[in-house]
Amino acid sequence: MAIMSYVIGILLSAAPAAAESVSAAELLERAEASFRHGGELRESRPDQARACFRQAAEGYAELQQRGTQNADLCRNLGNAYFLAGDLPHAILAYRRGLQLAPLDSRLQDNLAFARHQVEYPMTSELGRQPAEQWPVWLRRVLRLSFGGLALTLYALGWLMLTRWRMTRRRRLLRLGIAALIVGVVTMSVFFFADAGDEQRGARPAVVIHQDGVLLRVGNGFDYPRRYDTPLNRGVEARLLYARNDWLQIELARGEIGWIPQSAAVVDEP
């Protein structure tokens, strides 16, 4: 049985190298076989299991590179990376899946579990994800309701002004102007909030993949530290700018600084 497992491991390790010559269905089958085999070896041979999960992740990643993009593939990719011990790439995969399916509860749970594996300093909030005050579905409902209210008030204001021109009732004039003003203000708030979310979402995600990474005020080790607290593997950020093998990033709570490009992985579309 040990010899058979070793032979299977060798065959699976060759699968990604031949991925270009196989169909997407065959590539998926090989990736899933690697994942299943890793599950069989987790208790008895953890090192070999992680190698199998790594092969599965490479197969899923190759499918994405070929153009397959869906929440299930992202979840499988994240799970394979996580079980292979690659926390940063697992977090990126879960995040990309949630971009495609924001209400997917399994992706939400997997991302939350992966985030719990990140080690943060006890004395600092640097790099920590802020607590979610509202569920994702409720935030979307509130945003849609807010936008609908703005359009309703705007339309109601013009309707009242039209009626005022017909009847010349001053009360309709006052109500119409008030509804227009509130509608325009509400629509402006909705527009700028939505534009801000889109701008933040357009920035590539960055995940630290080393422990003890320090944010600096400039793109080089000669620049002083921005904070004395280091960032550990799995801390998430957004990419602001890249220069000379350095990345300027913004952490989840708004802190900005520079880190070496070699210390992080970037979610390239």
Protein Blocks (a to p, Z undefined) as FASTA:
>chain_A
ZZmmmmmmmmmmmmmmmmmmpcfklmmmmmmmmmmmmmmmmmmmmmlmmmmmmmmmmmmm
mmmmnopacfklmmmmmmmmmmnopaklmmmmmmmmmmmmmmlmklmmmmmmmmmmpccd
fkbcghiacddfbdfklmmmmmmmmmmmmmmmmmmmmmmmmmmmmnopaklmmmmmmmmm
mmmmmmmmmmmmmmmmmmmmmpccdddfbehiacdfbdcfkbccfbfbdcdehiacddfb
dcehiacdddfkopacdddfklpccddZZ
